[in-house]
Amino acid sequence: MKLKELESCLQQVDTFEEPKILLEQYPTSPHIAACMLYTIHSTFDDIEGKLVADLGCGCGVLSIGAAMLDAGLCVGFDIDEDALDIFRRNAEEFEICNVDLVQCDLCCLEAEAYAKKFDTVIMNPPFGTKHNQGMDMKFLRAALTMAQTAVYSLHKTSTREHIQKKAKDWGVKMEVIAELRYDLPASYKFHKKKSVSSYAASEHMFSISCNCRETLKLILIHFSKPFICYSHMQT
Ligand SMILES: C[S@@+](CC[C@H](N)C(=O)[O-])C[C@H]1O[C@@H](n2cnc3c(N)ncnc32)[C@H](O)[C@@H]1O
């Protein structure tokens, strides 16, 4: 499957109907998801025929993309039943069979039970900005326990140094393989403003933020135990 074809398929994946702010439910855009997965597949050969885990899978855009790139099996983990229902519907609509789901709180998951059970972990974790500081690191810790070969994860650029330090402490190799612009959906921005503003102010914010997106700068990081060559993301 070509990159453009993958992106166009992922544009048809349904996302969160009512995103839950505290769970940081913002979907990975089809463009970012396709570029990320295509690079993992074609540059690193970490998808085709592999057992892949998608932590915080949400409605499944990364899992479904991995399945389309012929993952042996992609298992999505998420805490939220509503998101997993949408994931199931998406998988049915695409007639995808090589995906599976686990509903769980990844903060309480006994990751050791899944130790090295997956070849590859992919994820767009919560960034830990909603009274859940450190959530991104908890996801990373679980991912590194579960993966035998590599972990690919999206993070805010501002956390790069912190993650570098942690990777050193944990004895894993970390490479930034891409820098990306990530536009938070307007709906998410609206909900965020509403939660901190008075009713009148939030209505006002809504009319503004409808057409305006908040942009985050993200990095895609590759963690691995063995050393591998540096490579650029394909777009
Ligand atoms: C940034 S969204 C990414 C969704 C999806 N992977 C995507 O790329 O579109 C983060 C996901 O993590 C899930 N999540 C948040 N806290 C969680 C927890 N403690 N355990 C498991 N999943 C969690 C949310 O429900 C949400 O689906």
The ligand as an ORCA input file, in Angstrom:
! r2SCAN-3c Opt
* xyz 0 1
  C      -4.008     11.473     22.519
  S      -5.278     10.272     22.565
  C      -4.721      9.231     21.245
  C      -5.840      8.423     20.632
  C      -5.446      7.569     19.440
  N      -4.344      6.678     19.746
  C      -5.069      8.392     18.262
  O      -3.877      8.369     17.932
  O      -5.921      9.035     17.667
  C      -4.844      9.417     24.070
  C      -5.690      8.175     24.368
  O      -5.236      7.651     25.625
  C      -6.371      7.157     26.338
  N      -6.053      7.146     27.774
  C      -5.930      8.228     28.596
  N      -5.621      7.828     29.831
  C      -5.528      6.468     29.799
  C      -5.208      5.463     30.774
  N      -4.932      5.769     32.042
  N      -5.193      4.166     30.375
  C      -5.475      3.835     29.090
  N      -5.782      4.726     28.134
  C      -5.804      6.033     28.482
  C      -7.493      8.108     25.978
  O      -8.760      7.534     26.173
  C      -7.174      8.403     24.511
  O      -7.876      7.538     23.665
*
